[in-house]
């Protein structure tokens, strides 16, 4: 899950998105069967928050929206000059 998120910027939607080589490797390391890899459900949800925390991701807030709008408007203002 961590590597997938680092590479794709999102969590997998279904087990087919995970490379079978990676699933087999992790399963061998944990001593569990590789079949039936879960990518949804409560157990998986518990891992998503720590992964996002470690990588510095968080939910986009209203304050973030205001900052983004301000940033997007800046170049437009600079090209047109000061308001009259």
Residue, then its C-alpha position, 0 to 999 in steps of 0.5 A: x500500500x505504501x509503495x503504491x501510494x508513493x508511486x501512484x499518488x492514490x490507493x489501489x481500487x482493486x487487487x488487480x492494480x497491485x503487481x503480483x510480484x510485489x504481493x508474492x514478495x510481501x506474502x513470503x515476508x509475512x509468511x501468509x498466502x498471497x491469494x485474496x489480497x485486500x485493498x478495501x475494507x476496514x482492515x485496509x482503512x486503518x493503514x491509510x491514515x498512517x500512510x498519509x501522515x508519513x507522506x504528509x498528505x491530508x484532506x484538502x480544507x476550505x483554507x487550502x481552497x482559499x490559498x489555491x484560488x489566491x495563487x491561481x489569481x496572482x499571475x492573472x493580476x500581474x499580467x493585467x496590471x493593477x486594478x483600476 
